[in-house]
Amino acid sequence: MALVTVDDNGVMVCLPDGKKIDYHNRTSVIVKTNDGKAVEGVSVNVYDNAGGDRTEITDKDGKITVPPLNENIIENKPAPEPTLTTKPGLETPEPSEKPDATDEPSATDKPSETEKPDATEQPSETEKPKPTVNPDNGSEVVTPDYSYKVSVNDNDGAVNGAIVSVDKDNGSVTVKLPDEKGITPDNRIIIGITDKDGKAVNGVPVTVIAKDGTEAKDLTNSEGIAIVPPTSTDRTDKNGYAQVVEGEKTYNVIVEDTKAKIENAAVEVKDGKISVILPDGNKLNTDNQTTVTVSGKDNTAVKDISVTVTDKDNKTATKSTDANGKITVPVKTSTGGGGGSSSGGSGGSSGYVKPSYTVKVVDKDGKTVNVNKTVKDDKITLTLPSGKTLDDNYYTITVTDNKGKTTAGIDVTLKDKNNSVSGATDANGQLIMPTNTHNSYVVGYEDGPLSLKII
């Protein structure tokens, strides 16, 4: 009989000898008032003589279960050896008995000698394929809103003793590894998640925790699989999200177009550069531009990292991320005829054409400044001539395309001998740098922009 104690802190239940807190034989406690009404929100502590100790809060039915149903343990036991049973009228042959020759398969049924695996041809341990997720090895975790079957594997197979749980509020999954397992690139942890019907669940946030406190996170992909720690390659999930790692650097990448997040884009980081291969349904064109956002491990924007986007037609566009960690490609330019994505009469020219720009720089006194201009990855760098500096001066920069139309969203860096500042053109194709010496400007004079310095 369980010992029940009630005090100001709640209810304490000591299980009797022979009973313990067990995933295979869960204990439920129901708390009611004297008139039979369920009591919600009561703290119930259940403990046993083996050291098990769990505390849960009663639900609207006045009930708690320990361990809770949203938590389970990974335990994969070997299948029992099949036993021979004797059916009426049949005798089970002794192991030493050989089948009669008439029972042997014909020559056409027998496997050839070359089909028999030779012991010397067995693959070595290093040649054996890495294990894949087997949902049958998973354990169920259930809440009122989420029902998952979660499997946990590493290079050695199922990770027995791992504790999996699902958050009741957001459906995220936490995996606590057994003491002997760590999170290392040499032995990645593979988590598979399916729903109650056995279908892969995409986009589930997964956190894996090792004994030493190390944590690694990932989102399940379209196959319901999350892998930690992340690798240098990944595929975007339904939220357009992927995570890739190179050395000590972690990059969070979001791929989207003007209509939606892009799922199943292949993302890779190599030599400090990120490449994105779009899925078949997405193409690089100015009617539906692609935006890639890159952030670091702490979710801060990663600036000036080169990103190359490629579609199924091998059309590519490369650009460096701006201060917000973003690129948008291809850059819209006026090409006189309605853009560069016409489906007919293109003469076979489907590659991305790098636009040319005309830049006008005017100083605070309204005088035109002759600068040295370079353009790389659609990013303009302007170098002031000798005698001109960024100190005690500011410059109005106007960018137009080869048709004379102003161009918005162009990254511009302005440099003198010792310093540099960066920004992007506005809707009028203009920006003023440095920005700390002025508040506003007026546009529209025939002889060029007029800058007003506000004191």
Buried (B, 14 or more C-beta within 10 A) or exposed (E): EEEEEEEEEBBBBBBEEEBBBBBEEEBEBBBEEEEEEBBEEBBBBBBBEEEBEBBBEBBEEBBBBBBBBBBBBBEBEEEEEEEEEEEEEEEEEEEEEEEEEEEEEEEEEEEEEEEEEEEEEEEEEEEEEEBEBEBEBBBBBBBEEBBBBBBBBBEEEBBBBBBBBBBBEEBBBBBBBBEEBBBBEEEBBBBBBBEEEEEBBBBBBBBBBBEEEBEBBBBBBBBBBBBBBBBEBBBBBBBBBBBBBBEEEBBBBBBBBEEEBBBBBBBBBEEEBBBBBBBEEBBBBBEEBBBBBBBBEEEEBBBEBBBBBBBEEEBBBBBBBBEEBBBBBBBBBBBEEEBBBEEEEEEEEBEBEBBEBEBBBBBBEEEEBEBEBEBEBBBBBBBBEEEBEBEEBBBBBBBBBEEEEBBBBBBBBBBBEEEBBBBBBBEBBBBBBBEEBBEEBEBEEEEBBEBEEEE
